[in-house]
Amino acid sequence: MEVTFYQSSTVKINIGNVKILNDPWLVDGELYGAWNHYPKIKFQPDDFLDIDYIYLSHIHQDHFSKKTLSKINKKIPIIIQNFESKGFRNNIKNLGYNVIELDHNKKTHLKNGVNINILAADNCDPEVCYKYFGCAPVETKFGVTAIDTMCVIDDGKEVIVNTNDCPYDLSYLSASIIKEKYPSIDMLLVGYTTASAYPQCFNLTKDKKLEEKKRLQQEFLEKAENYVNLFQPKFFMPFAGRYVLAGKLAILNDYRGITELDDAFDYFKNSKNIDLVKSKCIVLNPYAVFDTISNESSEPYTKVDKIEKNRYVEDVLSKRKLDYENENEPAIEEIEVLIEKSYSRFEKKRIELQFSSDTVVIIKLSDQKFIIISCNGKGWKIINEKQLVNYKKYVKLILDLRLLKWVLMGPKYGHWHVAESGSHIFFEREPNIYERGLYYCLSFFYV
Protein backbone atom coordinates (compact mmCIF):
# COMPACT_ATOMS: atom_id res chain seq x y z
CA MET A 1 0.00 0.00 0.00
CA GLU A 2 1.17 3.51 -0.83
CA VAL A 3 -0.06 6.66 0.87
CA THR A 4 0.53 10.00 -0.86
CA PHE A 5 0.16 13.12 1.26
CA TYR A 6 -0.85 16.42 -0.35
CA GLN A 7 -2.10 18.87 2.28
CA SER A 8 -4.16 18.90 5.47
CA SER A 9 -6.45 15.83 5.20
CA THR A 10 -5.92 15.27 1.47
CA VAL A 11 -4.26 11.92 0.82
CA LYS A 12 -4.27 9.33 -1.94
CA ILE A 13 -4.40 5.68 -0.95
CA ASN A 14 -3.14 3.20 -3.52
CA ILE A 15 -4.09 -0.27 -2.35
CA GLY A 16 -4.62 -3.34 -4.52
CA ASN A 17 -3.96 -1.09 -7.51
CA VAL A 18 -7.06 0.93 -6.61
CA LYS A 19 -6.46 4.65 -6.09
CA ILE A 20 -8.74 6.44 -3.62
CA LEU A 21 -8.42 10.19 -3.10
CA ASN A 22 -9.50 11.32 0.36
CA ASP A 23 -11.00 14.76 1.06
CA PRO A 24 -9.33 16.75 -1.73
CA TRP A 25 -8.75 20.37 -0.67
CA LEU A 26 -6.01 21.67 -2.93
CA VAL A 27 -7.12 25.22 -3.79
CA ASP A 28 -6.55 28.20 -1.50
CA GLY A 29 -9.38 30.28 -0.15
CA GLU A 30 -11.97 27.97 1.36
CA LEU A 31 -14.26 29.25 4.14
CA TYR A 32 -14.87 32.54 2.32
CA GLY A 33 -11.20 33.04 1.51
CA ALA A 34 -9.93 32.59 5.06
CA TRP A 35 -8.28 29.15 4.93
CA ASN A 36 -5.15 28.73 2.87
CA HIS A 37 -2.23 26.34 2.53
CA TYR A 38 1.35 26.44 3.66
CA PRO A 39 3.55 25.01 2.27
CA LYS A 40 2.12 26.33 -1.00
CA ILE A 41 0.37 23.63 -2.97
CA LYS A 42 1.07 23.04 -6.67
CA PHE A 43 -2.31 21.71 -7.72
CA GLN A 44 -2.44 20.17 -11.19
CA PRO A 45 -5.83 18.54 -11.98
CA ASP A 46 -4.17 16.22 -14.50
CA ASP A 47 -2.28 14.60 -11.61
CA PHE A 48 -5.57 13.00 -10.57
CA LEU A 49 -6.80 11.54 -13.85
CA ASP A 50 -5.97 8.00 -12.69
CA ILE A 51 -8.03 8.21 -9.49
CA ASP A 52 -10.63 5.43 -9.19
CA TYR A 53 -12.72 6.85 -6.33
CA ILE A 54 -12.97 9.94 -4.15
CA TYR A 55 -13.99 9.55 -0.51
CA LEU A 56 -15.46 12.62 1.21
CA SER A 57 -15.73 12.30 4.96
CA HIS A 58 -18.06 15.22 5.61
CA ILE A 59 -19.34 18.56 4.40
CA HIS A 60 -16.81 20.96 5.95
CA GLN A 61 -15.07 22.98 3.25
CA ASP A 62 -11.55 21.78 4.08
CA HIS A 63 -12.82 18.27 3.27
CA PHE A 64 -15.53 19.04 0.73
CA SER A 65 -13.77 21.75 -1.26
CA LYS A 66 -15.96 22.88 -4.14
CA LYS A 67 -13.11 25.03 -5.40
CA THR A 68 -11.01 21.87 -5.75
CA LEU A 69 -13.65 19.43 -6.96
CA SER A 70 -14.78 21.82 -9.68
CA LYS A 71 -11.37 21.24 -11.31
CA ILE A 72 -11.16 17.44 -10.95
CA ASN A 73 -12.48 14.89 -13.45
CA LYS A 74 -16.27 14.54 -12.89
CA LYS A 75 -16.24 10.92 -14.07
CA ILE A 76 -14.63 9.82 -10.80
CA PRO A 77 -17.36 8.48 -8.47
CA ILE A 78 -17.53 10.03 -5.01
CA ILE A 79 -18.21 7.86 -1.96
CA ILE A 80 -19.94 9.28 1.12
CA GLN A 81 -21.85 8.12 4.17
CA ASN A 82 -25.60 7.68 3.62
CA PHE A 83 -26.55 10.69 5.74
CA GLU A 84 -30.15 11.29 6.77
CA SER A 85 -29.99 14.79 5.33
CA LYS A 86 -29.33 14.78 1.59
CA GLY A 87 -27.85 18.26 1.42
CA PHE A 88 -24.28 16.97 1.23
CA ARG A 89 -25.15 14.48 -1.53
CA ASN A 90 -27.06 17.10 -3.50
CA ASN A 91 -24.19 19.56 -3.27
CA ILE A 92 -21.83 16.97 -4.75
CA LYS A 93 -24.28 16.07 -7.52
CA ASN A 94 -24.64 19.73 -8.41
CA LEU A 95 -20.92 19.73 -9.20
CA GLY A 96 -21.52 17.01 -11.78
CA TYR A 97 -20.36 13.91 -9.90
CA ASN A 98 -22.00 10.54 -9.41
CA VAL A 99 -22.40 9.79 -5.70
CA ILE A 100 -22.21 6.40 -4.00
CA GLU A 101 -23.91 6.46 -0.58
CA LEU A 102 -22.91 3.74 1.87
CA ASP A 103 -24.71 2.84 5.08
CA HIS A 104 -22.96 3.06 8.42
CA ASN A 105 -20.58 0.16 9.07
CA LYS A 106 -21.40 -1.67 5.83
CA LYS A 107 -18.23 -3.12 4.33
CA THR A 108 -18.49 -2.60 0.58
CA HIS A 109 -16.40 -4.12 -2.20
CA LEU A 110 -15.09 -1.58 -4.72
CA LYS A 111 -12.94 -3.62 -7.13
CA ASN A 112 -9.77 -5.74 -7.26
CA GLY A 113 -10.58 -7.14 -3.83
CA VAL A 114 -10.48 -3.67 -2.25
CA ASN A 115 -13.18 -2.79 0.28
CA ILE A 116 -14.28 0.35 2.07
CA ASN A 117 -16.25 0.65 5.30
CA ILE A 118 -17.54 4.05 6.43
CA LEU A 119 -18.61 4.65 10.02
CA ALA A 120 -20.30 7.74 11.38
CA ALA A 121 -19.01 9.54 14.43
CA ASP A 122 -21.30 8.58 17.28
CA ASN A 123 -22.82 12.02 17.78
CA CYS A 124 -22.27 15.73 17.32
CA ASP A 125 -21.22 17.73 20.37
CA PRO A 126 -19.82 21.20 19.60
CA GLU A 127 -18.43 21.46 23.13
CA VAL A 128 -15.94 18.69 22.29
CA CYS A 129 -14.66 20.06 18.97
CA TYR A 130 -15.14 23.77 19.86
CA LYS A 131 -17.28 24.50 16.78
CA TYR A 132 -19.90 26.49 18.61
CA PHE A 133 -22.67 26.63 16.03
CA GLY A 134 -22.59 22.86 15.51
CA CYS A 135 -22.49 21.25 12.09
CA ALA A 136 -25.37 18.81 11.79
CA PRO A 137 -28.11 20.02 9.43
CA VAL A 138 -30.92 18.13 11.15
CA GLU A 139 -31.35 17.74 14.88
CA THR A 140 -34.44 17.11 16.96
CA LYS A 141 -32.68 16.77 20.28
CA PHE A 142 -29.14 17.53 21.26
CA GLY A 143 -26.40 14.92 21.20
CA VAL A 144 -27.74 12.41 18.68
CA THR A 145 -26.55 13.71 15.32
CA ALA A 146 -23.68 12.57 13.14
CA ILE A 147 -21.78 14.78 10.71
CA ASP A 148 -18.20 13.44 10.59
CA THR A 149 -17.25 9.99 9.36
CA MET A 150 -14.22 7.75 9.49
CA CYS A 151 -13.39 4.98 7.05
CA VAL A 152 -11.51 1.70 6.77
CA ILE A 153 -10.00 0.57 3.47
CA ASP A 154 -8.53 -2.90 2.99
CA ASP A 155 -7.55 -5.38 0.29
CA GLY A 156 -7.63 -8.50 2.44
CA LYS A 157 -3.94 -8.10 3.20
CA GLU A 158 -3.46 -4.55 4.45
CA VAL A 159 -5.74 -2.19 6.36
CA ILE A 160 -5.73 1.61 6.60
CA VAL A 161 -7.98 3.63 8.93
CA ASN A 162 -8.77 7.31 8.33
CA THR A 163 -10.33 9.03 11.37
CA ASN A 164 -10.49 12.47 9.73
CA ASP A 165 -11.97 15.11 12.07
CA CYS A 166 -13.70 12.64 14.40
CA PRO A 167 -12.69 13.54 17.99
CA TYR A 168 -11.87 10.44 20.03
CA ASP A 169 -14.43 11.35 22.71
CA LEU A 170 -17.29 11.32 20.20
CA SER A 171 -16.14 8.38 18.14
CA TYR A 172 -14.93 5.83 20.65
CA LEU A 173 -17.82 3.47 19.92
CA SER A 174 -17.28 3.52 16.15
CA ALA A 175 -13.53 3.24 16.61
CA SER A 176 -14.00 0.23 18.90
CA ILE A 177 -16.14 -1.45 16.25
CA ILE A 178 -13.33 -0.94 13.75
CA LYS A 179 -10.74 -2.42 16.10
CA GLU A 180 -12.92 -5.47 16.69
CA LYS A 181 -13.46 -6.02 12.95
CA TYR A 182 -9.89 -5.19 11.94
CA PRO A 183 -7.55 -6.29 14.75
CA SER A 184 -4.41 -5.71 12.67
CA ILE A 185 -4.08 -2.20 11.21
CA ASP A 186 -1.16 -1.17 9.03
CA MET A 187 -1.71 2.58 8.80
CA LEU A 188 -3.72 5.10 10.82
CA LEU A 189 -4.43 8.60 9.50
CA VAL A 190 -5.28 10.58 12.61
CA GLY A 191 -6.27 14.15 13.40
CA TYR A 192 -4.15 15.83 16.05
CA THR A 193 -5.40 19.40 16.34
CA THR A 194 -8.49 21.56 16.68
CA ALA A 195 -9.53 24.00 13.98
CA SER A 196 -12.15 26.37 15.37
CA ALA A 197 -12.70 30.03 16.16
CA TYR A 198 -11.66 29.50 19.78
CA PRO A 199 -9.69 31.14 21.26
CA GLN A 200 -8.53 33.59 18.57
CA CYS A 201 -11.98 35.09 17.92
CA PHE A 202 -13.08 35.48 21.53
CA ASN A 203 -12.87 38.51 23.77
CA LEU A 204 -9.94 37.28 25.85
CA THR A 205 -6.66 38.90 26.77
CA LYS A 206 -3.65 37.93 24.66
CA ASP A 207 -2.22 35.98 27.58
CA LYS A 208 -5.50 34.10 28.08
CA LYS A 209 -5.69 33.27 24.37
CA LEU A 210 -2.18 31.83 24.49
CA GLU A 211 -3.03 29.91 27.65
CA GLU A 212 -6.12 28.42 25.99
CA LYS A 213 -4.15 27.68 22.84
CA LYS A 214 -1.66 25.64 24.86
CA ARG A 215 -4.47 23.79 26.63
CA LEU A 216 -6.20 22.90 23.36
CA GLN A 217 -2.96 21.77 21.76
CA GLN A 218 -2.34 19.30 24.56
CA GLU A 219 -5.96 18.15 24.64
CA PHE A 220 -6.05 17.23 20.95
CA LEU A 221 -2.62 15.63 20.93
CA GLU A 222 -3.85 13.36 23.71
CA LYS A 223 -6.97 12.51 21.69
CA ALA A 224 -4.69 11.36 18.87
CA GLU A 225 -2.66 9.27 21.33
CA ASN A 226 -5.88 7.60 22.45
CA TYR A 227 -6.59 6.56 18.87
CA VAL A 228 -3.08 5.18 18.44
CA ASN A 229 -3.36 3.20 21.65
CA LEU A 230 -6.73 1.79 20.64
CA PHE A 231 -5.81 0.80 17.09
CA GLN A 232 -2.12 -0.03 17.70
CA PRO A 233 -1.28 0.52 14.02
CA LYS A 234 2.05 -0.37 12.49
CA PHE A 235 2.33 3.26 11.33
CA PHE A 236 0.36 6.40 12.11
CA MET A 237 0.37 9.71 10.30
CA PRO A 238 -0.92 12.89 12.00
CA PHE A 239 -2.83 15.01 9.50
CA ALA A 240 -5.84 17.34 8.93
CA GLY A 241 -6.67 20.75 10.40
CA ARG A 242 -3.64 22.39 8.78
CA TYR A 243 -4.37 25.88 7.45
CA VAL A 244 -3.26 29.50 7.55
CA LEU A 245 -5.62 32.47 7.83
CA ALA A 246 -5.41 35.11 5.11
CA GLY A 247 -6.46 38.70 4.51
CA LYS A 248 -7.41 40.84 7.48
CA LEU A 249 -7.67 37.63 9.54
CA ALA A 250 -3.95 36.87 9.23
CA ILE A 251 -3.28 38.71 12.49
CA LEU A 252 -5.13 35.90 14.30
CA ASN A 253 -2.81 33.10 13.20
CA ASP A 254 -0.62 33.12 16.30
CA TYR A 255 -3.63 32.71 18.61
CA ARG A 256 -5.30 29.72 16.93
CA GLY A 257 -5.52 26.58 19.02
CA ILE A 258 -3.80 24.46 16.38
CA THR A 259 -0.56 22.54 16.70
CA GLU A 260 1.86 22.86 13.80
CA LEU A 261 2.61 19.53 12.12
CA ASP A 262 6.32 19.75 12.92
CA ASP A 263 5.55 20.25 16.61
CA ALA A 264 3.09 17.35 16.56
CA PHE A 265 5.73 15.12 14.96
CA ASP A 266 8.23 16.01 17.68
CA TYR A 267 5.60 15.38 20.35
CA PHE A 268 4.62 11.95 19.04
CA LYS A 269 8.22 10.83 18.48
CA ASN A 270 8.85 11.45 22.17
CA SER A 271 5.47 10.38 23.53
CA LYS A 272 5.51 8.40 26.76
CA ASN A 273 1.87 7.41 26.20
CA ILE A 274 2.37 5.41 23.00
CA ASP A 275 4.25 2.17 22.40
CA LEU A 276 6.58 3.58 19.74
CA VAL A 277 8.00 0.13 19.06
CA LYS A 278 4.60 -1.11 17.88
CA SER A 279 3.45 2.15 16.28
CA LYS A 280 5.80 4.41 14.33
CA CYS A 281 4.88 8.04 13.59
CA ILE A 282 5.54 9.29 10.07
CA VAL A 283 5.00 12.65 8.38
CA LEU A 284 5.39 13.47 4.71
CA ASN A 285 6.18 16.43 2.52
CA PRO A 286 3.43 17.46 0.10
CA TYR A 287 3.30 14.94 -2.78
CA ALA A 288 5.62 12.53 -0.96
CA VAL A 289 4.70 8.83 -0.78
CA PHE A 290 5.01 6.29 2.02
CA ASP A 291 5.13 2.58 1.19
CA THR A 292 3.88 0.31 3.97
CA ILE A 293 5.64 -2.73 2.49
CA SER A 294 9.12 -1.25 2.19
CA ASN A 295 8.49 1.00 5.24
CA GLU A 296 10.09 3.87 3.35
CA SER A 297 9.15 7.38 2.24
CA SER A 298 9.88 8.63 -1.26
CA GLU A 299 11.93 11.51 0.20
CA PRO A 300 13.19 12.77 3.58
CA TYR A 301 10.81 15.01 5.47
CA THR A 302 11.68 18.72 5.50
CA LYS A 303 10.46 20.86 8.37
CA VAL A 304 8.74 24.15 7.61
CA ASP A 305 11.00 27.20 7.62
CA LYS A 306 9.13 29.40 10.09
CA ILE A 307 10.81 32.60 8.92
CA GLU A 308 9.90 31.89 5.30
CA LYS A 309 6.36 30.98 6.31
CA ASN A 310 5.90 34.22 8.25
CA ARG A 311 7.26 36.16 5.29
CA TYR A 312 4.79 34.44 2.95
CA VAL A 313 1.88 35.19 5.27
CA GLU A 314 2.89 38.84 5.56
CA ASP A 315 3.80 39.45 1.92
CA VAL A 316 1.18 37.31 0.18
CA LEU A 317 -1.64 35.90 2.29
CA SER A 318 -2.34 38.97 4.41
CA LYS A 319 -2.85 41.03 1.25
CA ARG A 320 -5.57 38.80 -0.18
CA LYS A 321 -9.21 39.82 -0.13
CA LEU A 322 -11.75 37.65 1.62
CA ASP A 323 -14.59 36.53 -0.65
CA TYR A 324 -17.21 38.91 0.69
CA GLU A 325 -14.88 41.90 0.44
CA ASN A 326 -15.60 41.95 -3.29
CA GLU A 327 -19.22 42.85 -2.49
CA ASN A 328 -20.66 46.31 -1.94
CA GLU A 329 -21.33 47.33 1.65
CA PRO A 330 -25.06 46.78 2.33
CA ALA A 331 -27.21 49.50 3.81
CA ILE A 332 -28.27 48.81 7.39
CA GLU A 333 -31.85 48.98 6.15
CA GLU A 334 -31.16 45.93 3.94
CA ILE A 335 -30.00 44.01 6.98
CA GLU A 336 -33.05 45.04 8.99
CA VAL A 337 -35.39 43.63 6.33
CA LEU A 338 -33.60 40.28 6.51
CA ILE A 339 -33.70 40.24 10.31
CA GLU A 340 -37.50 40.04 10.53
CA LYS A 341 -37.77 36.84 8.47
CA SER A 342 -34.65 35.38 10.04
CA TYR A 343 -36.09 35.80 13.51
CA SER A 344 -39.21 33.87 12.51
CA ARG A 345 -37.13 30.84 11.48
CA PHE A 346 -34.97 31.14 14.60
CA GLU A 347 -38.04 31.32 16.85
CA LYS A 348 -39.65 28.31 15.16
CA LYS A 349 -36.53 26.22 15.81
CA ARG A 350 -36.27 27.50 19.40
CA ILE A 351 -39.84 26.42 20.13
CA GLU A 352 -39.32 23.07 18.40
CA LEU A 353 -36.33 22.34 20.64
CA GLN A 354 -38.06 23.77 23.72
CA PHE A 355 -35.04 25.95 24.33
CA SER A 356 -35.31 29.12 26.39
CA SER A 357 -32.70 31.39 27.92
CA ASP A 358 -32.47 34.85 29.43
CA THR A 359 -29.28 35.34 27.42
CA VAL A 360 -29.72 37.66 24.45
CA VAL A 361 -27.80 37.65 21.19
CA ILE A 362 -26.31 41.00 20.20
CA ILE A 363 -25.21 41.58 16.60
CA LYS A 364 -23.28 44.73 15.82
CA LEU A 365 -24.57 46.76 12.86
CA SER A 366 -22.43 49.84 13.44
CA ASP A 367 -20.69 51.63 16.28
CA GLN A 368 -24.08 53.02 17.29
CA LYS A 369 -26.58 50.35 16.20
CA PHE A 370 -27.01 46.82 17.54
CA ILE A 371 -29.58 44.06 17.03
CA ILE A 372 -30.93 42.43 20.19
CA ILE A 373 -32.36 38.93 19.70
CA SER A 374 -34.22 37.34 22.59
CA CYS A 375 -33.91 33.62 23.25
CA ASN A 376 -37.16 33.32 25.22
CA GLY A 377 -39.80 34.49 22.76
CA LYS A 378 -39.63 38.23 23.44
CA GLY A 379 -38.78 39.19 19.87
CA TRP A 380 -35.98 41.35 18.52
CA LYS A 381 -35.19 45.04 18.31
CA ILE A 382 -32.52 47.54 17.40
CA ILE A 383 -30.87 49.56 20.16
CA ASN A 384 -28.16 52.18 20.36
CA GLU A 385 -24.74 51.87 21.94
CA LYS A 386 -25.78 53.51 25.22
CA GLN A 387 -28.50 50.90 25.81
CA LEU A 388 -26.04 48.00 25.81
CA VAL A 389 -25.43 48.47 29.55
CA ASN A 390 -28.97 47.22 30.19
CA TYR A 391 -28.02 43.70 29.14
CA LYS A 392 -26.07 41.58 31.63
CA LYS A 393 -26.32 38.15 29.95
CA TYR A 394 -25.42 38.17 26.31
CA VAL A 395 -23.47 36.75 23.41
CA LYS A 396 -22.22 39.52 21.14
CA LEU A 397 -21.29 38.79 17.52
CA ILE A 398 -19.23 41.13 15.37
CA LEU A 399 -18.77 40.38 11.68
CA ASP A 400 -18.44 42.20 8.39
CA LEU A 401 -21.85 43.46 7.24
CA ARG A 402 -21.27 42.00 3.79
CA LEU A 403 -20.83 38.56 5.30
CA LEU A 404 -23.75 39.13 7.67
CA LYS A 405 -25.95 39.80 4.64
CA TRP A 406 -24.80 36.54 3.02
CA VAL A 407 -25.52 34.55 6.18
CA LEU A 408 -28.95 36.11 6.64
CA MET A 409 -29.82 35.33 3.01
CA GLY A 410 -29.43 31.63 3.78
CA PRO A 411 -27.15 28.63 3.11
CA LYS A 412 -27.10 29.19 -0.65
CA TYR A 413 -25.15 32.38 0.07
CA GLY A 414 -23.58 31.94 3.49
CA HIS A 415 -23.78 29.96 6.71
CA TRP A 416 -23.14 30.80 10.35
CA HIS A 417 -21.04 27.68 10.88
CA VAL A 418 -18.73 28.44 7.96
CA ALA A 419 -18.39 32.05 9.08
CA GLU A 420 -17.45 30.90 12.58
CA SER A 421 -15.04 28.17 11.49
CA GLY A 422 -13.36 30.59 9.12
CA SER A 423 -12.67 32.99 12.04
CA HIS A 424 -14.90 35.67 10.50
CA ILE A 425 -17.03 36.18 13.64
CA PHE A 426 -15.73 37.77 16.82
CA PHE A 427 -17.43 36.76 20.06
CA GLU A 428 -17.96 38.35 23.43
CA ARG A 429 -19.82 36.38 26.12
CA GLU A 430 -21.12 37.45 29.48
CA PRO A 431 -20.96 35.24 31.43
CA ASN A 432 -18.28 33.25 29.61
CA ILE A 433 -20.29 30.03 29.33
CA TYR A 434 -21.44 27.91 26.41
CA GLU A 435 -25.19 27.45 25.81
CA ARG A 436 -25.49 24.84 23.11
CA GLY A 437 -29.16 25.50 22.36
CA LEU A 438 -28.51 29.18 21.76
CA TYR A 439 -25.86 28.59 19.13
CA TYR A 440 -27.78 25.77 17.52
CA CYS A 441 -30.94 27.87 17.18
CA LEU A 442 -28.87 30.79 15.93
CA SER A 443 -27.58 28.62 13.08
CA PHE A 444 -31.17 28.84 11.77
CA PHE A 445 -31.19 32.63 11.91
CA TYR A 446 -31.65 33.30 8.19
CA VAL A 447 -34.57 34.07 5.86
Buried (B, 14 or more C-beta within 10 A) or exposed (E): BBBBBBBBBBBBBBBBEBBBBBBBBBBBBBBBBBBBBBBEBEBEEEBBEEBBBBBBBBBBBBBBBBBBBEBBBEEBBBBBBBBEBEEBBEBBEEBEBEBBBBEBBEEEEBEEBBBBBBBBBBBBBBEBBBBBBBBBBEBEEBEEBBBBBBBBBBBEEBBBBBBBBBBBBBBBEBBEBBBEBBEEBBBBBBBBBBBBBBBBBBBBEEEEBBEBBEEBBEBBBBBBBBBBBBBBBBBBBBBBBBBBBBBBBBEBBEBBBBBBBBBBBEBBEEBEEBEBEEBBBBBBBBBBBBEBEEEEBEEEEEEEEEEEBEEBBEEBBBEBEBBBBEEEEBEEEBBBEBBEBBBEBBBEBBEEBEBBBEBBBBBBBEEEBBBBBBBEEEEBEBBEEEEBEEBEBBBBBBBBBBBBBBBBBBBEBBBBBBBBBBBBBBBBBBEEEEBBBBBBBBBBBBB
